[in-house]
Amino acid sequence: KNQCLNRKKNNKMSKDEPFDIGTKLKQRLEITRIQKETTQAKINELNHELQALFVKIPKRPKESMTEIEEKINSLEFRRTTSSMNLSDEKPIVKEIHFQQLMKAQLEEYNLYERKVQEKKGQLTDLREALKTTITAIDELEAALYKVNLASKLGCSATELRSISIEIASDKIGLVIGRNGSTIKHLEECSFVIMDVDSVAGRIHLTGSEHSLTLALAEIDKITMAVDEDVCVPIDILAYFTTKHVNVLSH
């Protein structure tokens, strides 16, 4: 009875624990990276074994196994069915022995060739598995980045959206601000991530729908601002430029 109560208590505790997708993704990513390292190690080992086989593999005879056996049978038939003296039989026996050596060499070559093809097949399978693992790592890293970004921006990963807007080249500097101060302020206040492409004249934004709306409104305020010339009396201008340069700059 106590064991049942403890089991129920443990199950209740596990249900009450919040599900942290970021932690789960990190764990899965770590496991997948280990799988990648293990697979790569196996590939390296198989490559080493394959190179060793290439060094040991004997030279392949020109004749096929069928041709060699036909030669041996023909020579044996000639030796056993014909009447010949020892001097005539000796070269035939020598040729039979040579063909038997060629047969053994071809058998050894075929054995090594089967081993080579087996290793190559294993390498192909491992390389395909490595590609799959690398793809899985890329997907997990992208998902983890999205989760972390969403956490940073105060929303869920499913709420994240990305948009791109065009902006006049003469307004890009205003959006960026001095030393990036304006864009940093926009990101912090609107809870978005901004990436400015000065060459293409575009701004890429990522955040929730609400955050993107706020950021776009702020960008509009900056880009739609109109410069206006104001006439300032000479004595006031001299006052600002001599004593209050910082104020005038602001």
C-alpha positions in Angstrom: 0.0 0.0 0.0 2.8 2.4 0.9 4.5 1.6 -2.5 1.3 2.4 -4.3 1.0 5.7 -2.4 4.6 6.6 -3.2 4.1 5.8 -6.9 0.9 8.0 -7.0 2.8 10.8 -5.3 5.7 10.6 -7.7 3.3 10.5 -10.7 1.5 13.6 -9.3 4.9 15.4 -8.8 5.9 14.6 -12.4 2.6 15.9 -13.7 3.0 19.1 -11.7 6.5 19.8 -13.1 6.3 22.5 -15.8 7.4 21.3 -19.3 10.4 23.3 -20.4 10.7 23.0 -24.2 14.1 24.8 -24.1 15.6 22.2 -21.7 14.1 19.4 -23.7 15.6 20.7 -26.9 19.0 21.2 -25.4 18.9 17.6 -24.1 17.9 16.3 -27.5 20.5 18.4 -29.2 23.2 17.1 -26.9 22.2 13.5 -27.6 22.1 14.1 -31.4 25.5 15.7 -31.3 26.9 12.7 -29.6 25.3 10.5 -32.2 27.0 12.6 -34.9 30.4 12.2 -33.2 29.8 8.4 -32.8 28.8 8.0 -36.5 31.8 10.1 -37.6 34.2 8.0 -35.5 32.7 4.8 -37.2 33.2 6.4 -40.6 36.8 7.2 -39.8 37.4 3.7 -38.6 35.9 2.1 -41.7 37.9 4.4 -43.9 41.1 3.2 -42.2 40.0 -0.4 -42.6 39.2 0.2 -46.2 42.6 1.7 -46.9 44.3 -1.3 -45.2 42.3 -3.6 -47.5 43.4 -1.7 -50.6 47.0 -2.2 -49.5 46.7 -6.0 -48.9 44.4 -6.9 -51.9 46.3 -9.1 -54.4 46.6 -8.3 -58.1 43.6 -9.7 -60.1 44.5 -12.3 -62.7 43.4 -11.5 -66.2 41.4 -14.7 -66.7 38.1 -15.4 -65.0 37.5 -18.3 -62.7 35.7 -20.2 -65.4 38.6 -19.7 -67.9 41.2 -20.8 -65.3 39.3 -24.0 -64.4 38.8 -24.8 -68.1 42.5 -24.5 -68.6 43.3 -26.8 -65.7 40.7 -29.4 -66.8 42.0 -29.3 -70.3 45.6 -29.8 -69.2 44.7 -32.5 -66.8 42.7 -34.3 -69.5 45.7 -34.0 -71.9 48.1 -35.3 -69.2 46.0 -38.3 -68.2 44.7 -39.4 -71.5 47.8 -39.0 -73.7 50.9 -41.2 -73.8 53.9 -39.0 -73.2 57.3 -39.2 -71.6 58.4 -37.4 -68.5 60.0 -34.5 -70.4 56.7 -33.8 -72.2 54.6 -34.2 -69.1 56.8 -31.9 -66.9 55.8 -28.6 -68.6 52.1 -29.6 -68.5 52.4 -30.3 -64.8 54.1 -26.9 -64.3 51.4 -25.1 -66.2 48.7 -26.9 -64.2 50.5 -25.7 -61.0 50.7 -22.2 -62.3 47.0 -22.1 -63.2 46.2 -23.5 -59.7 48.2 -20.6 -58.2 46.2 -18.2 -60.4 43.0 -19.8 -59.2 44.0 -19.3 -55.6 45.1 -15.7 -56.2 41.7 -15.0 -57.9 39.9 -16.6 -54.9 41.9 -14.4 -52.6 41.2 -11.3 -54.7 37.4 -12.1 -54.7 37.5 -12.5 -51.0 39.1 -9.1 -50.5 36.8 -7.6 -53.1 33.8 -8.8 -51.1 35.2 -7.3 -48.0 35.8 -4.0 -49.8 32.3 -3.9 -51.1 30.9 -4.7 -47.7 32.9 -1.9 -46.1 31.8 0.5 -48.9 28.2 -0.5 -48.2 28.6 0.2 -44.5 30.2 3.5 -45.3 27.3 4.5 -47.5 24.8 3.7 -44.8 26.8 5.6 -42.2 27.2 8.7 -44.4 23.5 8.7 -45.0 22.9 8.4 -41.3 25.4 11.3 -40.7 23.5 13.5 -43.2 20.3 12.7 -41.4 21.9 13.5 -38.0 23.4 16.8 -39.3 19.9 17.8 -40.6 18.4 17.0 -37.3 21.0 19.1 -35.5 20.3 22.0 -37.8 16.6 21.7 -37.1 17.1 21.4 -33.3 19.4 24.4 -33.3 16.9 26.5 -35.2 14.1 25.4 -32.9 16.2 26.2 -29.8 17.2 29.6 -31.2 13.5 30.3 -31.8 12.6 29.3 -28.3 15.4 31.3 -26.7 14.5 34.3 -28.9 10.8 34.0 -27.9 11.8 33.9 -24.3 14.0 37.0 -24.7 11.1 38.8 -26.4 8.6 37.8 -23.9 6.4 35.6 -26.1 6.0 32.0 -27.1 7.8 30.4 -30.0 4.5 29.9 -31.9 3.8 33.7 -31.6 7.1 34.7 -33.4 6.7 36.3 -36.8 9.3 37.8 -39.1 8.7 40.6 -41.6 10.8 42.8 -43.8 10.1 46.4 -44.7 11.7 48.7 -47.2 13.2 52.0 -46.0 14.7 54.9 -47.8 18.5 54.9 -47.8 18.6 58.4 -46.3 16.4 57.3 -43.3 18.4 54.2 -42.4 20.9 56.2 -40.3 18.0 57.7 -38.4 16.6 54.3 -37.5 20.0 53.0 -36.4 20.9 56.1 -34.5 24.3 57.1 -33.1 26.3 54.0 -32.3 23.1 52.0 -32.7 21.3 53.7 -29.9 18.0 54.2 -31.7 17.7 50.7 -32.9 18.7 49.3 -29.5 16.0 51.5 -27.9 13.4 50.3 -30.4 14.3 46.6 -29.7 14.1 47.1 -26.0 10.8 49.0 -26.0 9.0 47.0 -28.6 10.4 43.6 -27.7 11.6 42.8 -31.3 14.9 41.9 -32.9 15.9 44.1 -35.8 18.4 43.5 -38.6 19.2 46.4 -40.9 20.4 45.7 -44.5 21.8 49.0 -45.5 22.8 47.8 -49.0 19.3 46.5 -49.9 17.6 49.3 -47.9 15.5 46.9 -45.8 14.9 46.2 -42.2 14.1 42.7 -41.0 12.1 42.4 -37.8 11.2 39.4 -35.6 8.7 39.4 -32.7 5.1 38.8 -31.8 2.3 40.4 -33.8 1.8 43.0 -31.1 5.5 43.8 -30.8 5.9 44.1 -34.6 3.0 46.6 -34.7 4.6 48.7 -32.0 8.0 48.6 -33.7 6.5 49.5 -37.1 4.7 52.5 -35.5 7.9 53.7 -33.9 9.9 53.3 -37.2 7.1 55.3 -39.0 7.5 58.1 -36.5 11.2 58.2 -37.2 11.1 57.9 -41.0 8.1 60.2 -41.4 9.6 63.0 -39.4 10.1 66.2 -41.4 13.2 68.4 -41.2 12.3 72.1 -40.8 14.6 75.1 -41.0 14.1 77.5 -38.1 15.4 81.1 -38.2 17.4 81.9 -35.0 18.7 85.4 -34.2 22.4 85.8 -34.4 22.8 86.5 -30.6 20.9 83.4 -29.6 22.9 81.3 -32.1 26.1 82.7 -30.7 24.9 81.9 -27.2 24.2 78.2 -28.1 27.4 77.7 -30.1 29.7 79.1 -27.4 28.3 77.9 -24.1 25.7 75.2 -24.9 27.1 73.2 -27.8 25.8 69.9 -26.1 22.3 71.3 -25.8 22.2 72.5 -29.4 23.5 69.1 -30.6 20.7 67.4 -28.6 
